Amino acid sequence: MAPHPGIDTDQIREDARKDLLDLLDGVRGKKNLVIEKSLAGPIGLFVKFSTLQEHAVDKVFFLENDNVDTSQKNVIFLARGEKATQSIAVAEQIQRLQKNSSIEHEFCVVWVPRRTLVSDKILEESGVLGDLSVEVLPLYFIPLERDVLSLCLEDSFGDIYLRKDPTSIFLAAQALMGIQNTHGLFPRIIGKGEKANRLMELLLRMRTEAEAEDNVTTFGPMPSSYIESLIVIDREIDFATPLLTQLTYEGLIDEMFSIENNQAEIDSSIVGPAPGAPTAGRVAGTAQHSLKRKIQLDSSDKLYDQLRDTNFAIVDNLLNKVARRLQSDMQSRHEAKSTSELREFVNKLPGYQAEQQSLKIHIALTEEILKNTQSDIFRRCLEVQQNFADGTEPSTQHDALEELIARDVPLPTILRLVCLESCVSGGLRQKDLENFKRLILQAYGYQHLLTLSALEKIGLLQTRTSASVLFNPLGGASGAAENSKTNYNYLRKVLRLIVDEVNEQKPNDISYVYSGYAPLSVRLIQVILQKQHVIAITRGTQAPITNGAVTTSNTSHGWQGFEAALGNIRGTTFSMTQTGEEAATKARHMLQSTATGAGKQKTVLVMFLGGITFTEIAALRFIVKQFDEEKGGKNLMICTTSIISGNIIMETVIEKGDFSKG
């Protein structure tokens, strides 16, 4: 993944690291650090514990564990200032330390990413605000990869769609505003969805406020010369995609083991113990989680970077090729005839050993995934999913769904299937919905009345109230479906979401990531960036080809030509331009074109509000590969509130309590 002109993720990471370490150094002497659990992973992406120790951090505690001790006079709390629960926890722990400790502690609270009136009010009412210093760590976008920026708001999906809390939208707007202040205004903002429209309005308001306060940088008021546009996708326009089982290698690892902050915790019986880890005899009697091993899953692992975005069906063959090549490389030591050749091999040996270790891990993961994907339950679930996505009459799948419930398939899997039918079919018939509710409550517990209620509140589970609109095979540009439901039955045809013949070895369409289904969210982005390609595949004409690649569209054309399709997708459609002072804009463009060279690739920012799946990231990277093969292509910078999956969505709504317990 090539660096992006002007948007340097390494610099973003380094700035975040410097800001945190400067805050720690601002408290003299040794200190204990109390950190909110949801911040530990994101912060671990740019600073290691050993680095914290070098900056006088003695011990690290989780805020939620409420177990900070009195070993150090200085105590620093690092938490999000947006939620009252975290502010209350900080206040209670400060009160406990003041009451139980003989030491006169010095407290510092660092709010991420901003200080709020709520947090100040809670600390004041608890009587501790005057006993501490308050700092801010403006941590917004955190680079997961060189082409992926995330706010790492793990509750963003539930906050936006279930609890109707707009905080995540506001933080996304602030993060994007930070990019505008550094790199210039987004010349065009294009998007789809109610929440996306709200984000756009916030950006415009923030710009107006900043200009009124004269609080912008030199480049702030002018459009960027190397960022072409911002595309905002509201997750609720395409709930179906994350409900489907991800079929890329990275996606299936996420489905089975859950990838968080570029790491997956995997049982050591599968991948073996970590180098230098204690043996089984030494850890006897320890907690079960000690048998887990954290595997780093990012582009620093060259083999994983090669495998991650491929369809899982070809991963086995790719691993075999790598194994044969590595075996050949290792045998080359026997062919070394001179000391210089031997020295060259010895220099390469650490790389071979690292690759060998990586190969061993990925072979083990692949074997474990295969055990799951070859099971009868997985195959039946995948078959039901694909039939729903293909547009098969939903009622023909109900017997299979009832059988899966009777076989006690995990509740998240069942809910994903039922919600998928609701999403792609414009809701369930009242009779069918009541039947599935009854079966779920009887099989999994009556506490899931709350679960089903949450799904209905989000809009994942609905009755078929407007079938005349949603099953109109001709669709329409009137926008009848706008602000209600997405009409997959119409979109499946006009945007060719289903591709029957998929070449997984050498894919020619984004549909390879789901073995024949093109994610609606990414297809919409193609409508903007690869308009001629989408026209070609939907109308059966020949797409314009440049050096074997799909011709790139200028985003200034926006949604043009696809108004009918957009009218059958829920939510507001918008496309607007931002301009600066004409003279200043021309001067800046002239200076930057001289400095960077004419014809420099431009960057398009794609913001997924409510979360993005690994398969959608793979599909977007596939688009970039097509761009790379043509002159004047584009870079994509993928921005999101968080990484999500069907499992994460279900964890958000599933009721954890049990009505049978008093």
Secondary structure, 3 states (H helix, E strand, C coil): CCCCCCCCHHHHHHHHHHHHHHHHHCCCCCEEEEECHHHHHHHHCCCCHHHHHHCCEEEEEEHHHCCCCCCCCEEEEEEECCCHHHHHHHHHHHHHHHHHCCCCCEEEEEEECCCCHHHHHHHHHCCCHHHEEEEECCCCCEEEECCEEECCCCCHHHHHHHCCCCHHHHHHHHHHHHHHHHHCECCEEEEECHHHHHHHHHHHHHHHHHHHHCCCCCCCCCECCCEEEEEEEEHHHHCHHHHCCCCEHHHHHHHHHCEECCEEEEEHHHHCCCCCCCCCCCCCCCCHHHHEEEEECCCCCHHHHHHCCCEHHHHHHHHHHHHHHHHHHHHHHHHCCCHHHHHHHHHHHHHHHHHHHHHHHHHHHHHHHHHHHCCHHHHHHHHHHHHHHHCCCHHHHHHHHHHHHHCCCCHHHHHHHHHHHHHHCCCECHHHHHHHHHHHHHHHCCCHHHHHHHHHHHCCCCECCCHHHHCCCCCCCCCCCCCCCCCHHHHHHHCCCECCCCCCCCCCCHHHHHCCECCHHHHHHHHHHCHHHHHHHHHCCCCCEECCEECCCCHHHCCCCCHHHHCCCCCCEEEEECCCCHHHHHHHHHHHHHHHCCCCCEEEEEEEECCECHHHHHHHHHHHHHHHCCCCCEEEEEEECCECCHHHHHHHHCCCCCCCCC
